[in-house]
Amino acid sequence: MPGSNLTRDEARERAALVTVDSYDVALDLTRGEEVFTSTTTVRFSAREGASTWLDLLAPAVTELEVNGERRDPADAFDGERVRLDGLAEDNVVRVVADAAYMTTGEGLHRFVDPVDGETYLYSQFEVADSRRVLAVFEQPDLKATFRFTVTAPDHWTVVSVSPTPEPSSAGPGRATWSFEPTPRLASYVTAVIAGPYHRVDGELTSRDGRTVPLGVLCRASLAEHLDAEEVMDLTRRGFAHYEELFDLAYPFAKYDQLFVPEFNAGAMENAGAVTFLEDYVFRSRVPEAMVERRAVTILHELAHMWFGDLVTMRWWDDLWLNESFAEYASTLATAEATRFTSAWTTFSSMEKSWAYRQDQLPSTHPVVADIRDLEDVEVNFDGITYAKGASVLKQLVAWVGRDHFDEGVRRYFRAHAHGSTELSDLLVELEATSGRDLRAWSALWLEQAGVTTLRPEVEVGDDGTMTSVAVLQEAPAEHPVLRPHRLAIGCYDLVDGRLRRTHRVELDVDGDRTEVPDLVGRPRPALLLLNDDDLAYAKVRLDDASLAAATAHLTAFADALPRTLVWGAAWDMARDAELPVGDFVELVLGGIAAETDSSVVLVLLRQLATAVRLHTAPEHRAAVRADVAGRLLDLARRAEPGSDHQLQLLKAGAAHASTPDQLSAVRGVLDGRAPLPGLEVDVDLAWDLLTDLVAAGDADVAEVDAMAERDATARGQRLAVTARAARPDPAVKEEVWASVVDRGDTPVALQAAAIAGFTRAQDPALLAPFVDRYFDAIARVWAERTNETAQQVVLGLFPDEADGADVAARTSAWLEAHPDAPSGLRRLTLENRDGVERARRAQELDRRSRA
């Protein structure tokens, strides 16, 4: 199909026709606020007489030259593709275009800092947005070298893949930076970042003896908050870990890490010029969980220098070869090379819960996904590609052995450096080192969707010993595939008041029933934990006796990981309407104060919020919210002064606060009349508490305006938009809806903030008028907006708190009425419907349990 939505078949045909040698890209960034000049010269070989195209999304092409022949741009360029006819065996094509700056975090993003008025630019090219900056064969397997030449204001810093050269004068106030060519790369991992960035320099010694320059950059107005030495320390640890693990030196000349404004993702693995979400520059105190998340993200992007940049997937079907490996490798590096030694506990709590949720949606897909076109991949950066893939890799390590796995990966890099690969290329190397036939394993784990459930079946004799133990495996009807698991079973008993593992068995589980003879004859433990050490990827259930012991003694676990596995099993059971949501709420409120892992606390509080907001029956919701708020605020008062617990519990309690006493307590912390010992109310915490009060109707817009005046930063602007949109006033909600959806005049950078405030409504009646309007609007929004901004609307404004049956029926009616809707929009709508149907089942169990 023609146009911007490149298909896999088109990409294969073009890859068979074209071999790309190099790009020379000259960018003039001095023309003003709307457009810049992009001049691309691409050299490539093709079949004599053939026709193909270059991808380019730009307002205009002003010059086109093919092998020395000037051609009419109006005839060859349709706004998305530059048609190339009558090609020679060796070709040189020159395209001069007026390219547009973006404000959506795609292409070349332009931002003006409200603090000092300075302009900052950065590129974001994944999945297919390098074509917004240069004329390019936009597909990952057509690698080439790239030489960037950038003209910009002379007080700017310019960063790209190659080391930054000394600039030359280009006239008054202008300079030109001429970069050396890059190694062969996919276009989506090239980069240009430009502006008066603050920079901190460092270096490290690579395993091959090279000195690798390091840079950490952010906007000048954030420089006082940039902890560059911490970032570089993590980077040095990651370099040493990966170069040893992969037996391969870092493959690029330098390594810059840039924290950029209005980023639409967590980070991006541009080769040697990684960009990060600016929120990772902490201007206020954050939970330790966020500090750990930043460390994992830094190491995730560093892993991509090998997985993704050096060796790249052939097509987006194998996106997991990048993301799953980087997720697994970064968790391993975090656990083994940094102070965050409990990273696998965090992984179990955060990443795997994400994977299990995604894998139960109707849109679930194999780890190796069927990506037909670019629109498919846009919605495929999900819990399967990242978290399930990494979980499956962890299972594969247990299956083949760590040494065999690591050596297979080393062979893979040696065989495919600077090339493009697919799944079979990896399996060949792992089979060679492990001696296992992995084709059947791959067919079940990587090429089939769905998550199975493991349940223990235990029989106990009169003497208290176990006479039979089996693991039962169940598969969902939609994906009836049972898988082989390498897992451990732990026996836990109370020893000196602590739940400690007293015995462990590791075994292969396969089929619908696996006997565990090694446990027969042993005393029945207080708690029998399947998937101890979290080796396997499966939902786990506890038998009745183990669930009772876990509930009674959850805070008594001597180690964090088994406790986290119990938390995860309880949440799965609540989501699946096997455990009343009230029981889950009580479990969290009774045990969270003793939880030692900050990331686990963060996840539990998010799950608690979902349990209250969606899974509690609507008629009980207000009372449950008030009870949860009161108990969380009380736990915050009793927490250690200045502790991570105190901060997280206060923020969560304030977000639920609804009664006069609770709102008074929140107000007392905010204005200092009733402070919590050891807690500083810094600017971001002040915004949180104020927004909570606004959403509850206990603070007015004048307070928001005053706070926004004191915090006249880009982040302050976003937080003010959220707070204003959170006001419980029908007229406010109407105006936010009109701006975001009907008129679409909310600035793109503020859209997510406005949506976050709009949906803050303790009274569901405030949002009821927008249910039908949502379904009337989403097809138009999808057609008119960029993918990123459209997804924000479709996901963020879905009316999931309205009556579940009505919304599910309304969603089904929309799907029936729009059978030809774009695949990405249909997928998100199916996921939304699944969420309200799941919530409805949990609500029905909640009603029965309270009757």
Secondary structure, DSSP 8 states (H G I E B T S, - for coil): --SSS-BHHHHHHHHHH-EEEEEEEEEE--S-SSEEEEEEEEEEE--TT--EEEE---SEEEEEEETTEEE-HHHHB-SSEEEE-S--SEEEEEEEEEEE-BSSSSEEEEEE-TTT--EEEEEE-TTTTGGGTS-B--STTS-BEEEEEEEEETTSEEEESS-----EE-STTEEEEE-----SB-GGG--EEEES-EEEEEEEE-TTS-EEEEEEEE-GGGGGG--HHHHHHHHHHHHHHHHHHHTS---SS-EEEEEETT-SSSEE--TTEEEEEGGGS-SS---HHHHHHHHHHHHHHHHHTTBTTTBEESSGGGHHHHHHHHHHHHHHHHHHHSS-TTHHHHIIIIIHHHHHHHHTSTT---SS----BHHHHHT--STIIIIIHHHHHHHHHHHH-HHHHHHHHHHHHHHHTTSEE-HHHHHHHHHHHH----HHHHHHHTSS----EEEEEEEE-TTSBEEEEEEEEE--TTS-----EEEEEEEEEEETTEEEEEEEEEEEE-SSEEE-GGGTTSB--SEEEEEETT-S-SEE---HHHHHHHHHHGGGBSSHHHHHHHHHHHHHHHHTTSS-HHHHHHHHHHHGGG---HHHHHHHHHHHHHIIIIIS-HHHHHHHHHHHHHHHHHHHHHS-TT-HHHHHHHHHHHHH--SHHHHHHHHHHHHSSS--TT----HHHHHHHHHHHHHTTSS-HHHHHHHHHH--SHHHHHHHHHHHHT-S-HHHHHHHHIIIIIS--S-HHHHHHHHHHHT--SSGGGTGGGHHHHHHHHHHHHHHS-HHHHHHHHHHT--TTS-HHHHHHHHHHHHHH-TTS-HHHHHHHHHHHHHHHHHHHHHHHHHHHH-
